Amino acid sequence: MNYDYALLPRAVADAILAYGGSWGHLNTRFDPGEGLIVVTGYSKGQSSGRSTVQVPWLDDHYSKPVSVSPFSGYWYRADPELHVLGYQAHRRASAVTLDFFRANVKGFRSPHQTLATFVITVCEVEGQPDFAGWGVTVDGAARFSLDVVDDDPDLFLPLGEAWPREKLASPLVTVIGVGSIGSAACEALSGYAIRNLALVDPDRLKEHNFARHRANPRDIGRYKVNAVANALQERDKRLKVERYPLDVVHDADTMRPLFRRSSSILVCSDGVESRRVANHLACRAGTRVVFACVLEDGAFGEVLQVRPGVTACLFCSREQLVEKGAMDPEPSLDAGYTTGQRHLPMTAVGGDLDFVGKFAARVAVSGILESLGYLKEKLPGDQAVIGLRPPLEKAEAPFDVEHTLMVSWNSLGRPSPDCPSCGGES
């Protein structure tokens, strides 16, 4: 067998450590295309029976269809010197002699005469158990990579203190619209270690969606909130997702308490009505809200952050733009990505929508971190205009970006005291 990497379930590793004996057999799956061995069970010494260990992740692993080969390898307790010299030999693409290997393990069994025998050794290094994988032949023993896989791993544990994952595990982020931009935003939010999401979208996945959507075509016909939630939870088992196949406009009564519970709201819907209703509900709930969209036939993206009591709301900020002579981009959002205006179809493509969604997710995360005291997360403005491709016509500021991937940060005005959303009474 040609293998160079092995996975050992933590439950099997712990069972071997708890057993007082010095050797036993291993049951494995082997994928020759990947050069991968997956340990599925073990035996104790001469016992002919397999010791049963529950390993839930083995049922989800891609190797599940591979048949299990019983007693296809060995495990031994070993001296620490074997692991040290084996590692040094591995770095030189070399091996230790069979005699040296035999002298440093307990219960040695002769390897296959022509094929490499898969072996795991375990010893204590500085008081901690250390496992190593080996290919053992009559000519020697070559160490290779082996990882012990936890049964219920925390996906973000390897980040350590480099990222405030524990602070981000509790806040609830509500995403309105989980289409092309929204599905990418959800994926990014999960990647930032957000562990509580609420997804709101009444639509189902249709065939034309998959040119831009992050979901798998196997989910065609499903509610988007369910398809996206399942995909995210496949990757992060600890992610909690509330699913609302509802319309933010028609189901506003359900949205009000949800918005009040949320630490941040990310609006990725592409309709004027849903954006304005979400704007009003978020402002009245006092919850920071981020709007993400692609404008001007895919020429640029916009991510706009409304901070209730600090900035103007979406509606007022648009009015202020018009007063300054700039365009109001909101009406064009009802055109949709696939049709656009009659004389000019929209050209927004999946990669650009994905980029805007991920950018918006980072804005939402920065807002949460800033509210938690991470002051360096404060953004340089509340409106980011992102160049996606050169525009057909020059636009007025703040939509005057002319170069691809140019980002222009701008400030929003103050709340209007006469506005029922950002300044007046509800």
Helices and strands as residue ranges (DSSP letters): E 5-9, H 10-18, E 23-31, E 36-42, H 56-60, E 69-77, H 80-91, H 98-103, E 117-125, E 128-137, E 140-149, G 157-162, H 165-168, E 172-176, H 180-191, E 196-200, G 207-211, G 217-219, H 224-235, E 240-244, H 252-261, E 264-267, H 272-285, E 289-295, E 300-306, H 314-323, G 330-335, H 350-371, G 375-377, E 383-387, E 407-410
